[in-house]
Amino acid sequence: MPKTPSPCIDVCKFKREGHCIGCSMTKAQKSLFKGLKKDSHRRAFVTMLTSQQGQLGKYTHWDIAYRKKLVKRKIAAEEIL
Protein backbone atom coordinates (compact mmCIF):
# COMPACT_ATOMS: atom_id res chain seq x y z
CA MET A 1 0.00 0.00 0.00
CA PRO A 2 1.37 3.45 -0.89
CA LYS A 3 2.30 5.84 1.88
CA THR A 4 -0.43 8.25 3.00
CA PRO A 5 0.29 11.59 1.32
CA SER A 6 0.46 14.86 3.18
CA PRO A 7 -2.89 16.57 3.77
CA CYS A 8 -1.34 19.74 2.35
CA ILE A 9 -3.10 20.89 -0.83
CA ASP A 10 -0.42 23.46 -1.76
CA VAL A 11 -2.16 26.63 -0.61
CA CYS A 12 0.00 27.34 2.49
CA LYS A 13 -1.37 30.65 3.73
CA PHE A 14 -1.64 30.88 7.49
CA LYS A 15 -4.38 33.46 7.90
CA ARG A 16 -6.99 31.77 10.10
CA GLU A 17 -5.51 32.23 13.57
CA GLY A 18 -2.35 30.35 12.56
CA HIS A 19 -4.16 27.69 10.52
CA CYS A 20 -3.56 27.24 6.80
CA ILE A 21 -6.54 28.34 4.71
CA GLY A 22 -6.04 25.28 2.48
CA CYS A 23 -5.74 22.34 4.87
CA SER A 24 -6.21 23.80 8.40
CA MET A 25 -2.80 22.64 9.63
CA THR A 26 -0.64 24.92 11.72
CA LYS A 27 3.07 25.21 10.96
CA ALA A 28 3.79 22.93 13.92
CA GLN A 29 1.35 20.32 12.61
CA LYS A 30 2.97 20.44 9.16
CA SER A 31 6.35 19.75 10.75
CA LEU A 32 4.87 16.97 12.87
CA PHE A 33 3.32 15.23 9.85
CA LYS A 34 6.64 15.27 8.00
CA GLY A 35 8.21 13.39 10.91
CA LEU A 36 5.60 10.61 10.98
CA LYS A 37 7.12 7.41 9.59
CA LYS A 38 4.46 4.78 10.25
CA ASP A 39 1.57 4.89 7.83
CA SER A 40 -0.91 4.13 10.61
CA HIS A 41 0.24 7.33 12.33
CA ARG A 42 -0.09 9.29 9.09
CA ARG A 43 -3.66 8.01 8.58
CA ALA A 44 -4.53 8.85 12.20
CA PHE A 45 -3.18 12.36 11.65
CA VAL A 46 -5.42 12.82 8.59
CA THR A 47 -8.40 11.62 10.67
CA MET A 48 -7.53 14.13 13.39
CA LEU A 49 -7.17 16.86 10.79
CA THR A 50 -10.59 16.23 9.26
CA SER A 51 -12.08 16.50 12.74
CA GLN A 52 -10.19 19.76 13.27
CA GLN A 53 -11.51 21.08 9.96
CA GLY A 54 -15.06 20.28 11.05
CA GLN A 55 -14.60 22.23 14.26
CA LEU A 56 -13.00 25.22 12.54
CA GLY A 57 -15.43 25.26 9.59
CA LYS A 58 -14.72 26.70 6.12
CA TYR A 59 -12.70 23.68 4.93
CA THR A 60 -15.20 21.83 2.73
CA HIS A 61 -12.96 22.48 -0.30
CA TRP A 62 -10.13 20.44 1.27
CA ASP A 63 -11.88 17.06 0.93
CA ILE A 64 -12.32 17.52 -2.83
CA ALA A 65 -8.72 18.65 -3.34
CA TYR A 66 -7.28 15.85 -1.18
CA ARG A 67 -9.36 13.20 -2.96
CA LYS A 68 -7.95 14.45 -6.30
CA LYS A 69 -4.46 14.10 -4.83
CA LEU A 70 -5.23 10.52 -3.80
CA VAL A 71 -6.61 9.65 -7.25
CA LYS A 72 -3.50 11.06 -8.89
CA ARG A 73 -1.37 8.79 -6.69
CA LYS A 74 -3.69 5.82 -7.28
CA ILE A 75 -4.72 5.53 -3.64
CA ALA A 76 -8.29 4.63 -2.71
CA ALA A 77 -9.81 7.40 -0.59
CA GLU A 78 -11.55 4.77 1.55
CA GLU A 79 -8.15 3.60 2.78
CA ILE A 80 -7.29 7.06 4.09
CA LEU A 81 -10.48 9.00 4.81
Contacts in CASP RR format, 6 or more apart in sequence:
PFRMAT RR
TARGET T0000
AUTHOR 0000-0000-0000
METHOD contacts of the structure
MODEL  1
MPKTPSPCIDVCKFKREGHCIGCSMTKAQKSLFKGLKKDSHRRAFVTMLT
SQQGQLGKYTHWDIAYRKKLVKRKIAAEEIL
1 39 0 8 1.000
1 75 0 8 1.000
1 79 0 8 1.000
2 73 0 8 1.000
2 74 0 8 1.000
2 75 0 8 1.000
3 39 0 8 1.000
3 42 0 8 1.000
4 39 0 8 1.000
4 42 0 8 1.000
4 43 0 8 1.000
4 46 0 8 1.000
4 75 0 8 1.000
4 80 0 8 1.000
5 69 0 8 1.000
5 70 0 8 1.000
5 73 0 8 1.000
5 75 0 8 1.000
6 30 0 8 1.000
6 33 0 8 1.000
6 34 0 8 1.000
7 23 0 8 1.000
7 25 0 8 1.000
7 33 0 8 1.000
7 45 0 8 1.000
7 46 0 8 1.000
7 49 0 8 1.000
7 62 0 8 1.000
7 66 0 8 1.000
8 20 0 8 1.000
8 23 0 8 1.000
8 25 0 8 1.000
8 30 0 8 1.000
9 22 0 8 1.000
9 23 0 8 1.000
9 62 0 8 1.000
9 65 0 8 1.000
9 66 0 8 1.000
9 69 0 8 1.000
11 20 0 8 1.000
11 21 0 8 1.000
11 22 0 8 1.000
11 23 0 8 1.000
12 20 0 8 1.000
12 22 0 8 1.000
13 20 0 8 1.000
13 21 0 8 1.000
13 22 0 8 1.000
14 20 0 8 1.000
14 21 0 8 1.000
14 26 0 8 1.000
14 27 0 8 1.000
15 21 0 8 1.000
16 24 0 8 1.000
16 56 0 8 1.000
16 58 0 8 1.000
18 26 0 8 1.000
18 27 0 8 1.000
19 25 0 8 1.000
19 26 0 8 1.000
19 56 0 8 1.000
20 26 0 8 1.000
20 30 0 8 1.000
22 59 0 8 1.000
22 61 0 8 1.000
22 62 0 8 1.000
22 65 0 8 1.000
23 49 0 8 1.000
23 53 0 8 1.000
23 59 0 8 1.000
23 62 0 8 1.000
23 66 0 8 1.000
24 49 0 8 1.000
24 52 0 8 1.000
24 53 0 8 1.000
24 56 0 8 1.000
24 59 0 8 1.000
24 62 0 8 1.000
25 33 0 8 1.000
25 49 0 8 1.000
29 49 0 8 1.000
32 45 0 8 1.000
33 42 0 8 1.000
33 45 0 8 1.000
36 42 0 8 1.000
36 45 0 8 1.000
43 79 0 8 1.000
43 80 0 8 1.000
46 80 0 8 1.000
46 81 0 8 1.000
50 63 0 8 1.000
50 81 0 8 1.000
53 59 0 8 1.000
53 62 0 8 1.000
63 81 0 8 1.000
66 81 0 8 1.000
67 77 0 8 1.000
67 81 0 8 1.000
70 76 0 8 1.000
70 77 0 8 1.000
70 80 0 8 1.000
71 77 0 8 1.000
END
